[in-house]
Amino acid sequence: MIKRYYIKCGLNQTAYFDILEQTAEGYRVRITRTSNGYEKTADEFLDNRLFDTCLKTGYIFEMKESASSVA
């Protein structure tokens, strides 16, 4: 099951990523950003340390399972 995390961002913007693969070093993710009707998608790698820091600071937060079926 793919987990989705929202990324804290500014007004009129939406950003989230889906975890595509987990490795010992971190996560391969697909980031989607939407701003003013324009959508941009990029595949990136987040190492474990950065991922954990983002979770602890509230920069990212996991989307609840029931909401993921709507998006």
Secondary structure as GFF3:
##gff-version 3
##sequence-region A 1 71
A	DSSP	beta_strand	4	7	.	.	.	ID=ss1
A	DSSP	beta_strand	13	22	.	.	.	ID=ss2
A	DSSP	beta_strand	26	35	.	.	.	ID=ss3
A	DSSP	beta_strand	38	47	.	.	.	ID=ss4
A	DSSP	alpha_helix	48	57	.	.	.	ID=ss5
A	DSSP	beta_strand	60	62	.	.	.	ID=ss6
A	DSSP	alpha_helix	65	68	.	.	.	ID=ss7
###
